Amino acid sequence: MKKRIVTATLAVCISLSTLGVVSTNPVNVSAATTTTQNNQSAVEAKADQIIQTGKSLIGKATYSNTEYKPTYPYKFSCATFLMYIFGENGVDLATYNEDYMMQQGTYVARDQLQKGDLLFFSSKGTKIPDHVAMYIGDNKVIQMADPTQKIVISDLNSKPYYKDSYITARRVLPSLLPSNPATKGDNVVSLAFDLMNKVTMGTVNDDKAMKFTGPGFVNYVYNKNGVTLGSTNISEQMKVGTTVSRANLKKGDLIFFSNTIGSKTPGLVAIYAGDHRIIIPNSNGILTRVLFVDYYDQRFITAKRVLTDKNTPIVVPPTVSAPSADKIVNFASSLMGKAKFGYGYDEKTLTFTGAGFTYYVYKNQGIDLKSKIASQQAKIGKAVQKASLQKGDLLLFSTDNKGANITQTGIYIGGNQYISLSTSGSVLKESLNSTWAKKNYVAGRRVF
């Protein structure tokens, strides 16, 4: 991470680079930022997750413009704080630069803010931001403010600063989320993200060992989505598909860059991830960046669309022999005393939300629930009556004692009992006859 300039001024974090005045006019939003919108309930649920992660870090992080430390004791600038809490909830901002963040998503008027929107400020009265915060509702923002306050929740009417220094707001949810239902491009991007920490980059391509060159990784990702590029050679890949302009990029397009400015010889291939973001496989690993960065902006050669209606992407989980219900239950039970509740998803530390826990358990058995949000998991599989539940079925609950909105999940283990990751912090086995379960049980789904 490049060093950033330290400042002790309230709610100011200087940008890594000065790009000049950035347009905030909604009319000027590039076609490349447009994606199919998610339903509002999914957006609100994701925003709530991000907000909770941010709140959980209050008192645990210090302010730093020179160091980014994503583990305790955390160190963040205003921008890296937001990059972290979005990333912990599966939303990749792909940058720790306020200027670049301000060019993502779509413009939103100040009187139309909703949870998850990014607000940009300039202490110098310019259109170049030096601070960013996130709106959390009720006229409040959460932010890494300065070395003294650190992470705080602030009312936008509490200081003249928030009015005098305000530049604009951008809505990055849902534009940074997968479409609903997922598109072919979403499937490609999702797989590339999932493999980020699971592959080794080098000079050979070995699917079994998960070792790849950059073009080899791209070839692998598309093959897994039913699209044959036909080569692990970057020059040959640049001949595939149809050329698209930079202004009309869509998720899943391939983008080619040269190693030197002005050259037309490709040296780097990336996968377009939507909203100006790119996934880059190179010798340093699988990275995410934004196209605004000078290096990529100056070395852009062309983009190719290789996903067409003629292609058949994988839109279902990998086929597996039907997992036994016992294996699902046994694996879930093995996590008792190990997995813990948290507002994020981390397989290394076994920290999950309730729905993240069920996502992880079923994933381990080759079953893809498609989402770590309870209300979205409710769309997988087929409905099962409560009286017909079988071991291994997914259970859906509310948490407001009304049995309506789905906000929690569990796994039926037989004998009228279920296992779940409780918000109390641990994996528990409970009875469906308990008072809480009777009030909050919504439905059951058979997902395998």
C-alpha positions in Angstrom: 0.0 0.0 0.0 1.4 3.4 -1.0 1.9 5.9 1.8 -0.7 8.6 2.3 -0.2 12.0 3.8 -1.0 12.2 7.5 -3.3 15.0 8.7 -4.9 15.7 12.1 -7.6 17.9 10.7 -11.2 16.8 11.6 -12.7 14.5 9.0 -10.0 14.9 6.4 -8.0 12.2 4.7 -5.9 13.4 1.7 -6.2 11.4 -1.5 -3.4 9.4 -2.9 -3.4 11.3 -6.2 -4.9 14.5 -7.5 -7.0 13.8 -10.6 -8.4 17.3 -11.1 -12.1 18.1 -10.9 -14.3 15.1 -11.0 -17.8 15.5 -12.5 -20.7 14.7 -10.1 -23.4 15.4 -12.6 -25.7 12.3 -12.8 -26.1 12.9 -16.5 -22.5 12.1 -17.1 -22.5 8.6 -15.6 -20.8 6.2 -18.0 -22.7 3.3 -19.4 -20.0 1.2 -17.9 -21.4 1.9 -14.4 -24.8 0.6 -15.2 -25.9 -2.9 -14.0 -29.2 -4.6 -13.5 -30.6 -3.4 -10.2 -31.1 -5.7 -7.2 -34.4 -5.7 -5.4 -34.5 -3.1 -2.6 -34.8 -5.6 0.2 -31.4 -7.2 -0.8 -29.8 -3.8 -1.0 -31.1 -2.8 2.4 -29.9 -6.1 3.9 -26.5 -5.7 2.5 -26.3 -2.1 3.7 -27.3 -3.2 7.2 -24.5 -5.8 7.2 -21.9 -3.3 6.2 -23.2 -0.8 8.8 -23.0 -3.5 11.5 -19.4 -4.3 10.6 -18.5 -0.7 10.8 -20.1 -0.3 14.2 -18.4 -3.4 15.5 -15.0 -1.6 14.9 -15.8 1.4 17.0 -13.1 1.6 19.7 -11.0 -1.1 18.0 -9.2 0.9 15.3 -6.9 3.9 15.1 -6.5 6.5 12.4 -3.7 6.2 9.9 -3.0 7.6 6.5 0.3 5.8 6.2 -0.6 2.2 7.2 -3.5 -0.1 6.4 -3.9 -2.9 9.0 -7.0 -5.1 8.4 -6.5 -7.1 11.6 -6.7 -6.1 15.3 -5.5 -3.5 16.3 -6.9 -2.1 13.1 -5.5 0.9 11.3 -7.5 2.8 8.7 -7.8 6.1 6.9 -11.3 7.3 6.0 -11.2 5.5 2.7 -9.6 2.2 3.8 -12.1 1.9 6.6 -14.9 1.9 4.1 -13.0 -0.3 1.7 -12.6 -2.8 4.5 -16.2 -2.9 5.8 -17.6 -3.2 2.3 -15.1 -5.9 1.4 -15.9 -7.9 4.6 -19.4 -8.1 3.3 -18.6 -9.2 -0.2 -18.7 -5.8 -1.9 -15.4 -4.8 -3.6 -14.7 -1.1 -3.9 -11.4 -2.0 -5.4 -9.7 1.2 -4.3 -8.6 3.1 -1.2 -8.7 6.4 -3.1 -11.5 8.8 -2.5 -11.3 10.3 -6.0 -11.8 6.9 -7.5 -14.6 5.9 -5.1 -16.4 9.1 -6.1 -16.5 7.9 -9.7 -18.2 4.6 -8.9 -21.9 3.9 -8.6 -24.5 6.5 -9.4 -25.2 10.1 -8.3 -27.7 10.6 -5.5 -29.1 13.9 -4.3 -28.5 14.8 -0.7 -32.2 14.8 0.2 -32.5 11.2 -1.2 -29.8 9.4 0.7 -30.2 5.8 1.8 -28.2 3.4 3.9 -24.9 2.4 2.3 -24.5 5.6 0.2 -21.0 7.2 0.1 -20.7 10.9 1.0 -17.7 12.9 -0.1 -16.3 16.1 1.4 -13.5 18.6 0.7 -12.1 20.8 3.5 -10.6 23.0 0.8 -13.9 23.9 -0.9 -12.9 22.1 -4.1 -14.5 19.3 -6.1 -11.6 17.0 -5.2 -12.6 14.9 -2.1 -10.3 14.6 0.9 -12.8 12.7 3.1 -15.5 10.0 2.6 -18.1 8.7 5.0 -21.0 6.3 4.7 -24.7 7.1 5.3 -26.4 4.9 7.9 -29.8 6.5 8.0 -31.5 9.0 10.3 -29.3 11.8 8.9 -26.2 10.1 10.3 -22.9 8.8 8.9 -20.3 6.4 10.1 -16.7 7.4 9.4 -13.0 7.2 10.4 -12.9 10.8 11.3 -9.5 11.8 12.5 -6.7 10.6 15.0 -8.7 11.9 18.0 -12.2 10.7 17.3 -11.3 7.6 15.2 -14.4 5.7 14.1 -17.5 7.7 15.0 -21.2 8.1 14.1 -22.0 11.7 13.4 -25.2 13.6 12.7 -24.9 15.6 9.5 -26.4 18.6 11.3 -23.9 18.5 14.1 -21.2 20.6 12.5 -21.0 23.3 9.7 -18.3 21.1 8.1 -20.9 18.6 6.8 -22.7 21.3 4.9 -19.9 23.6 3.9 -17.5 20.9 2.8 -20.0 18.5 1.1 -19.3 17.7 -2.5 -21.6 14.8 -3.6 -23.0 11.4 -2.7 -22.7 8.2 -4.7 -24.9 5.1 -4.5 -22.8 2.0 -4.9 -25.5 -0.5 -3.8 -26.8 -2.2 -5.8 -24.4 -1.3 -8.7 -21.5 -3.2 -7.0 -23.7 -6.2 -6.2 -24.5 -9.1 -8.5 -27.7 -8.7 -10.5 -30.8 -10.6 -9.4 -31.0 -13.1 -11.0 -27.3 -13.4 -11.6 -26.1 -12.8 -15.2 -23.5 -14.8 -17.1 -21.0 -12.0 -16.3 -21.9 -12.2 -12.6 -21.0 -15.9 -12.6 -17.6 -15.3 -14.2 -16.8 -12.5 -11.8 -18.0 -14.4 -8.8 -15.8 -17.4 -9.6 -12.8 -15.1 -10.2 -13.3 -13.5 -6.8 -13.8 -16.8 -5.1 -10.5 -18.1 -6.4 -8.4 -15.0 -5.4 -6.7 -16.7 -2.4 -6.9 -20.2 -3.7 -4.6 -20.1 -6.7 -0.8 -19.7 -7.3 0.4 -17.5 -10.1 3.4 -18.5 -12.0 4.7 -19.6 -15.4 2.7 -22.9 -15.8 -0.9 -23.9 -16.0 -2.0 -26.8 -13.9 -5.7 -27.0 -13.1 -5.3 -29.8 -10.5 -2.6 -27.9 -8.6 -4.5 -24.6 -9.2 -1.4 -22.9 -10.7 -1.8 -20.5 -13.5 -0.3 -17.8 -15.7 -2.5 -14.7 -16.0 -4.1 -15.8 -19.3 -4.3 -19.4 -18.0 -6.3 -18.2 -15.0 -8.7 -16.3 -17.3 -9.1 -19.4 -19.5 -9.8 -21.6 -16.5 -12.5 -19.2 -15.1 -14.3 -19.0 -18.4 -14.1 -22.7 -19.1 -15.7 -23.3 -15.7 -18.5 -21.1 -16.9 -19.0 -23.0 -20.1 -17.1 -20.5 -22.3 -14.2 -21.8 -24.4 -11.5 -19.2 -25.1 -9.4 -21.9 -26.8 -6.0 -20.7 -25.6 -3.9 -19.7 -22.7 -1.9 -17.4 -24.9 -2.8 -13.7 -24.3 -2.4 -12.7 -28.0 -4.7 -15.5 -29.1 -7.3 -14.5 -26.4 -7.3 -11.0 -27.7 -8.6 -12.4 -31.1 -11.6 -14.0 -29.4 -15.1 -12.5 -29.2 -16.2 -9.1 -30.4 -14.6 -5.7 -29.8 -16.5 -3.4 -27.4 -15.8 0.2 -26.5 -14.5 1.2 -23.1 -17.8 3.1 -22.5 -19.9 0.0 -23.1 -18.1 -2.5 -20.9 -20.2 -5.2 -19.2 -19.3 -7.7 -16.5 -17.4 -10.6 -17.9 -15.7 -8.7 -20.7 -12.0 -9.2 -21.2 -9.7 -6.2 -21.2 -6.2 -6.2 -22.6 -3.4 -3.9 -21.6 0.1 -3.4 -22.9 3.3 -3.3 -20.8 4.4 0.0 -22.2 2.4 3.1 -23.1 1.5 3.2 -26.8 2.2 -0.4 -27.5 -0.5 -2.6 -29.1 1.1 -5.9 -27.9 -0.9 -7.3 -24.9 1.0 -8.0 -21.8 -1.9 -8.2 -19.3 -5.4 -9.5 -19.5 -8.1 -8.6 -16.9 -11.8 -9.5 -16.3 -14.2 -6.6 -16.1 -16.1 -6.8 -12.8 -18.6 -3.9 -13.4 -18.6 -0.3 -12.3 -15.0 0.4 -13.5 -13.5 -2.5 -11.5 -11.2 -5.0 -13.0 -9.8 -8.4 -11.7 -6.2 -8.7 -12.7 -4.3 -12.0 -12.6 -0.5 -11.4 -12.6 2.6 -12.5 -10.8 1.5 -10.7 -7.6 -1.7 -12.8 -7.4 -5.3 -12.0 -8.3 -5.8 -8.3 -7.7 -8.7 -5.9 -8.0 -8.3 -2.4 -9.2 -10.3 0.4 -10.9 -9.7 1.5 -14.5 -9.1 5.1 -13.4 -5.6 4.2 -12.2 -3.1 5.9 -14.5 -1.2 2.7 -15.2 -4.3 0.9 -16.7 -5.8 4.0 -18.2 -2.7 4.7 -20.2 -2.0 1.1 -21.3 -5.6 0.1 -22.3 -5.5 -1.6 -25.7 -9.0 -3.1 -26.3 -11.8 -5.0 -24.8 -13.5 -8.2 -26.0 -17.0 -9.6 -25.3 -16.8 -13.3 -25.1 -20.1 -13.9 -23.3 -23.0 -14.1 -25.8 -26.4 -15.8 -25.8 -24.8 -18.7 -27.6 -22.6 -19.5 -24.6 -24.0 -21.6 -21.8 -22.5 -20.5 -18.4 -22.8 -22.5 -15.3 -25.7 -21.1 -13.4 -26.2 -24.0 -11.0 -23.9 -25.3 -8.3 -21.3 -27.9 -9.4 -22.8 -31.3 -9.7 -22.0 -33.6 -6.8 -23.2 -37.0 -5.7 -26.2 -36.3 -3.5 -24.7 -35.5 -0.1 -26.1 -37.5 2.7 -28.1 -35.6 5.3 -25.9 -37.1 7.9 -22.7 -35.5 6.4 -24.4 -32.0 6.4 -25.5 -32.4 10.0 -22.3 -33.9 11.2 -20.2 -31.1 9.6 -22.5 -28.4 11.1 -22.2 -30.1 14.5 -18.4 -30.3 14.2 -18.4 -26.5 14.2 -19.9 -26.2 17.7 -17.4 -24.5 19.9 -15.4 -23.4 16.8 -17.6 -21.1 14.7 -18.6 -17.7 16.1 -21.1 -15.1 15.2 -19.9 -11.9 13.6 -21.0 -9.3 11.0 -18.9 -10.7 8.2 -17.9 -13.9 6.5 -14.4 -15.3 7.2 -13.8 -19.0 6.7 -10.3 -18.7 8.2 -11.5 -17.6 11.6 -14.9 -19.3 11.2 -16.7 -16.0 11.8 -20.2 -15.8 10.2 -23.6 -14.4 10.4 -26.4 -17.0 10.9 -26.9 -17.2 7.1 -23.2 -17.1 6.5 -22.9 -20.2 8.7 -25.5 -22.2 6.7 -23.9 -21.0 3.4 -20.5 -22.3 4.7 -21.9 -25.7 5.9 -23.8 -26.4 2.6 -20.8 -25.2 0.5 -18.6 -27.7 2.3 -20.9 -30.4 0.9 -21.0 -29.0 -2.6 -24.3 -27.2 -2.3 -24.3 -23.5 -3.3 -26.9 -21.4 -1.6 -25.9 -18.5 -3.8 -26.0 -15.9 -1.1 -25.0 -15.3 2.5 -28.3 -13.4 3.2 -31.1 -15.3 4.8 -33.9 -13.8 2.7 -32.0 -14.8 -0.5 -31.3 -18.3 0.7 -35.1 -18.7 1.0 -35.2 -18.8 -2.9 -33.0 -21.9 -3.2 -34.4 -25.4 -3.5 -38.1 -26.2 -3.0 -40.5 -25.5 -0.2 -41.1 -28.2 2.5 -44.0 -28.3 4.9 -42.9 -28.2 8.6 -44.5 -31.6 9.2 -42.5 -33.1 6.3 -39.0 -31.8 7.3 -36.1 -34.1 6.7 -32.6 -34.1 8.1 -30.5 -31.6 6.2 -33.3 -29.3 5.2 -32.6 -25.5 5.4 -34.8 -23.7 7.9 -35.8 -20.1 7.7 -36.7 -17.9 10.7 -37.5 -14.3 11.5 -36.1 -12.6 14.6 -38.8 -10.3 15.6 -41.3 -12.8 17.0 -43.7 -12.2 14.1 -42.7 -15.1 11.8 -42.6 -12.8 8.7 -39.4 -11.3 7.5 -36.7 -13.9 7.0 -33.5 -12.9 8.9 -32.0 -16.1 10.3 -31.4 -19.6 9.1 -30.8 -23.1 10.5 -30.4 -26.7 9.5 -32.9 -29.4 10.5 -31.1 -32.3 12.3 -34.1 -34.5 13.0 -36.1 -35.2 16.1 -37.8 -31.8 15.8 -34.4 -30.1 16.4 -32.2 -27.8 14.4 -28.7 -26.4 14.5 -27.8 -22.8 13.9 -25.3 -20.1 14.6 -27.0 -17.9 17.2 -26.5 -14.1 17.5 -25.5 -15.0 21.1 -22.2 -16.0 19.5 -22.1 -19.8 19.2 -23.4 -22.8 17.3 -26.4 -24.2 19.2 -28.8 -27.1 18.8 -32.4 -26.0 19.6 -35.9 -27.5 19.6 -38.5 -26.3 17.1 -40.9 -26.5 20.0 -39.1 -23.7 21.9 -41.1 -20.5 22.4 -38.7 -18.6 20.2 -38.8 -21.1 17.3 -42.6 -21.3 17.4 -42.8 -17.5 17.1 -40.1 -17.1 14.5 -40.2 -20.2 12.2 -41.1 -19.1 8.7 -40.4 -22.0 6.3 -38.3 -25.0 5.3 -36.4 -25.5 2.0 -35.0 -28.7 0.5 -31.8 -27.7 -1.1 -30.3 -31.0 -2.3 
